[in-house]
Amino acid sequence: MLHQKNIRFKRTKQLFGEGLQISIGIVLASIGLKAFLLPNGFLDGGVTGIAILLSQIFDINISVILLIASIPFLVLAWNTLTKLIVLKSFLSITALAIFIHFENFSSITDDKLLIAIFGGLFLGAGIGLAIKNGAVLDGSEILGIFINNRYGVSIGKVILLFNIILFSITALLISIEVSMYSILTFLVTAKVIDLMIEGFEDYIGLMIVSEQSKEIEKGITKEIGIGITVYKGAKGYGNRGVQNQTEIIHTVINRIDIRRTYSLIEKIDKKAFIIEFDVNNVKGGILKKYLSM
């Protein structure tokens, strides 16, 4: 009973921490939009860029368009991501729209280069924080995940194609200059997102040695939803002394699932020996779940 209460307390604490960081991300993203991009007519990529473009063409409040434009992607996410992720993303996008509506930042600078760079910096930091904590502020990531799962096309390529189309339309309807500065904003945003979450498509390799390897195997495959490989270790030496016939779990996960994986392992065996290493590329396997909570 006490153990269950501790688990619930840790889970509540984790959700509170994630909610706080997502809230900070929403504030940062709204600053990037209201203090830099919107007053100067610059776009970002993704659904946010679509919302800005439509608000300029039809003179409609961007908060309303952002919510409407996000609906198809959230519906898509319902069958692609976990329900908790969809809920957190819906609440995050709604909060961003409300914050943008009531926020009253004046334009900080009229230098177009600074607008593109710092607008992208704040927006990327906000989106990155949200993704890192299991929420999505821009639906283009959801589209990328969906197409990746269905057809194997990388998320980065999907988002790139999505934005090429968006910026081409911007060049035709508004101006080539705005489109060019918007591309610069998108590149800065994408780079900052990478820095915030250490690569949205990056993978982490884990090698796990534990006396409770069977339970960890079940937890990783069922709760995290990824594949594993189990090696037979002939002999090992460590703080537990000599170990014979040790099972070694080898798995590759998306960076966004690393916190959940460590929590799961710690819950089963706090003394588990874990080696974490970077993975440059993954092909094949059953590594299908992204942003799963």
N, C-alpha and C positions, 0 to 999 in steps of 0.2 A: 504493500500500500504506500509506504513511504517512498519507495523507489519510483512508483508511478507519479507521485506528486512532484518528485524532483525532475522527472522527465517533462511533465507538463510545465513546470516553472521554467526550465531551460528553454523549452519550445516557445513559451510566451515571451521570455526575455529576448530570444532570437528574433521573433516576429516584430517586437517593439524596436529593436535595433535596426532591422531592415526597413521598417516603416519610417523611422527617423531619417535614415540615409536617403530613402526615396523622396521624402519631403524636401530635403536639402537639394536633391537633384532637380526637383520640380522648380524650386526657387531659382536655381542657377540657370535652368533652361529658359525660364520666363524672363530673366534679366537679359539673356542673350537675344531674345526675341524683341522685347519691348524697349530696351535701351539702345539696341544697335540695329537689328535687321528691319523690323517693321517701320520705324520712322523714316528709313532711308530707301524703302522699297526693295531690299535685298531678299533673296530666297535662300533657303537651305534645301537639302535634298529630302527625299522621302515624302511621307504624308504631310509633314509640317510645311514642306515646300509647296505641295499642292494646295494646302489651305491658304497660304500667303498669296499664291498666284490667283486663286479664285476670289479671294477677298478684294484684291486689287481690281480685277476685271469687273466684278459684279457689285462692288462696294457694299459687301455684307460683312458683319462682324466676324472676325477671324475665329473667335471662340466657338461660335455656332458651327462654322464650316469645319473646324478641327474635329469637333465631336461627330458630325455627320460623316466626314471623310474617313474617320477611324472605324466606323461601324462595320463595313465589309471585312476589314482586316481582323477585327475582334471575333466576328462570326467564323472566319477562317481559322482563327486561333483556337476556337472551341474544339475543333477536331484535330488540332495539331499539337497544342500544348496542354499542360495540365489545367484543371479548372481553377486551381489556386492562382496560377500565373495569369490566367485570363481575368480573374476578379481583380487582382492587384493592378494589372495593366489598365483595366477599365476605370478603376478608381484614380489611378495616377493620371491618365489622360483627361479625365473629368476635372480633377484638381488643377491640372495645368491650364485647361481652358478657362476655369473660373478665376484663377490667379492672373492670367493674362487680361481678362476682362476688367478686373478691378484694379490691377496694378497701374500706376501712373508715373512711370519713369520718363524723364525727358531725355532726348537724344544727347549722348555724352560727347560725341564728336561728329564732324561732317567730313572727316578724312575717309575716303572710300576704302582705302587699304586697311586702316585701323578697324573700320566697321566690319569688314569681311573677316579679319583675323580674330578680333576679340568677340565678335558675335558667334563665330564658329567655336571659339574656345569655351565660352560659357555654355553654349548649347551642347557641345560635345561632352563637357564635364557633367552636365545634368543627365543626359541620356546614358552616359557611361555608368554613373552611380545607380541609376534605375535598373539597368541591365544586370549590374553586378549583384543587386539585391533581389533579382527575380521578377522584374517588371519591365514592360516595354512602353516607351513614350512615343515611338514612331512605328507605324504599322508595316513599313517596308521590311523591317527585320522579320516580322511574322511571315510575310510573303516569301522572303528568302528561305526561311526554315521549311515552309510548306513545299516549295519547289525542290529544295534539296532532298527532303524525305521522299518525294514522289519520283523525281527524275535524276537525282544525283548531281545536279548542277550546284556548284559551290555557292554559299550564301553571299560571299563577296561579289561574285559575278552577277548574281540576280539583282542585288542592290545597285551595282554599277550600271547595268542596263536600264533599270527603272529610272535612274537619275539622268542618264543620257537622253532618254525620251523627254523627261520633265524639262531639262535645261534647253533642249532643242525647241520645245513649245514656247518656253520663256523668250528665247531669242526671236521667234517669229511674232509673238503677240506683244511683247514689251520692247526690248532692245537687246542687241548683241552685247553691249557693255554690261547691262544688268546681269545677263546670263553668265558672262565671264567672271564677274565678281561673285556671283552666286556659286559658280563652280569652285572658286577659291574658298568660299565659306564652307562648302561641303567637304572639301579636302581637309581643311583644318578640323572641322567637326569629326570626321572619320578618324583622323590621327589621334585626336584627344580621347575619343571613345576607346581606341586601342590602348592608349596609355592608362586609362581609368580601369579597364578590366583585363589588361594584359593580353588583348587579342580575343575578339569575339569568336573567332573560328579556331583559336589555338587549343591545343590538346595538352594534357598532362598525363604522363605515365606514372603509375604507382606499382611498387613491388611491396607486398605485404607478407610479413611472417608472423604468425600467431598460433597459439595453442587452440584458439577457437576458430580455426580457419573455415570449418564447415558452415558455422553460423554467419561468418562474414561473407562467404560465397553467396549464401541465400539472400542476405541483405542487399548486397551489391546488385545482384541480378534482378531481384524483385522490387526493391525500393528505389534504387537509382536507375534501374532499367538499362543496364549496359552489359556487355559480354566480358568474360574473364577467361584467362588461361591459367591452369594450375600446374606448377612444376613440382617434381619430387626432389627434395633436397636430401642428399645422403647423410650429411652430418653438419651441425652448426655449433658455433661457440659464441656465447654472449653472457649477459648478466644473469641469465637463468641457468647458466652452466652448459654442459654438453647436451645437444639435442640430436636425436637420431630420427631418420625418416620424417623430416619436416616437410610440410606442404607450403609452397610459395605461390601466392596469388599475384598474377600479373594482369593489370587492366589499363585501359586508356580511356580517359574521360574528358569532356569539355570543361574548360576552366570554371565555368559558372556553376558546375556541380561539385566543385572541390570541397566547399564548406560542408555540404550535406554528407559527402562521403566520409570526411574525417569525423563528423559527429556520429555517424553510424558505427564506424570502427571503434571509436572511443566508448560508445555505449556498450559494445559487446566485449571489448578487451582493451583496457586502458594501457596495457603494457605491450601492445602490438608494435612490432618493429616495421617502420614504413620508410621506403625510399621514394622520393618524388623527383621526377626528371622531365625535362621538356621533350616534346615530340614535334618534329617538324612537319610531318605529314602522316595521314591515315587513309588507307584505302581498303574497302571491303569491310567485313565484319558486320556486327549488328549495332554499331554505334549510331543510334537513330534519334535518341531523345535529346533535345536542346531545351534549355530554360525549364527543366523539370524540377518541381519542388515537392 
